[in-house]
Amino acid sequence: MGYFTPVIAYKSVSIPTVLSLGNYTGFEAIVQSKVPIYLRYLVFNEYSNGTLVNTLSLVTVNATKPPLTIWFGNGYDCVSYSINATFSEPVRIVPIPVIVNTQPPISYYVSNVSIVSVQPQTELMLLEPGDIIIAESPIGEVNYTMYVCRKLMSVGSPNFLYVIEYLGPTGIVIPGSIITKIFSIEKPSNPVVIVNRVFYVLASGKYVLSTYSVGPGNVLSAGKGSIIDFTALVMTVLRYYGIPTRAALGFYGVSDGNGVYIFNSGMSILWDEAFVNGWVMFTPFPIYGKPSMGINISSVTSSVIIGLVLVLPWVMGYLIYVLISHVRAR
């Protein structure tokens, strides 16, 4: 299947520490990068009882010492960036630096990210579905190379067989007639056009970001919702149009100048990733400000910060626990 990476190991992945919210209260990372990035950790494919959960069985597709490359798509007109991350405390889930589009239209795609080296040296495991990296022993520093592109090629993409895992039911029921009416998209259509249309409608200002959840199924009628509401809603809408979509959890950084970004546990954030010949990453909720490389972290409004503080912290511990509890062989 094109560039599909075959499964080379069926062993279960064991993580000795249960990662609850308490494990992240002291999380801090210092990242050197010429462009603002998000640190991407975990993905989810379902919404249930007010919570995003991962119901998929993770399997090791690659286990090796660095270098290790994570493919998100095949792009062109690309620029490579060197990134260094140093953690205040050793970590076992290794974050992946990515560019996330925060304002429509979608302009940038992460083609791939290579983990060039880690300190101390250890074996890394790439888990699918979800592009999750686990270190065999805790690490304190990572060096990456990230390729950011303006175009995606319409050819086979890595790990395509895992993409279909993100087409199933999301746990949210929204009539197709309402989706079609709100977004004015008739099937079939170009996947990139669909994603951009959904992104534009939700992020353009017509809808309001709230500090409390109204439920993903109620956002379109209420005209507002929390970050988790918008993120879960988009999973449902894009899957309705046949586009594999997943929710991602990570951290955004704040620049202190000179290409240095500070990340900590209070900067957690959700976004969506839709597959259109490659994974397209975007925040499908209202954020205002002039974009820079698809991200303008410094201009995130106070309402967004409040929403993150109130909505995400209680979610993080449980979600991470649920994800890890599903890490097993298929």
VENDA-V30770 format. One line per field, one symbol per residue. psi: psi as a letter, one per 30 degrees, with the letter a starting at -180 (. if undefined). A space follows every 10 residues. Layout:
# VENDA-V30770
psi=???
This chain:
# VENDA-V30770
psi=ibgkjlkfkg klkkjfkjjl effffgkkkk kkkfkklkjk dlllglkkhg kklkgkkkkk fkjlllkkkj kfljllhlkk kkkkkkkfkk lejjljklkk kfkllkfkkj elkkjellkl klkkkkkllf ikkkkelklf kkklkkkklf lkkhlklkhe ffeffhfakf gkjkkeeeee eefhkkkllk eeeeeeeeee effffelkkl glkfkeffee efgllleeee eeeeeeeeee ggjkklkkka kllkkglhgk kkklfghkll lljkjiglkk kljhljkklk ljhfkiefgk leeeeeeeee eeefeeeeee eeeefgjlk.
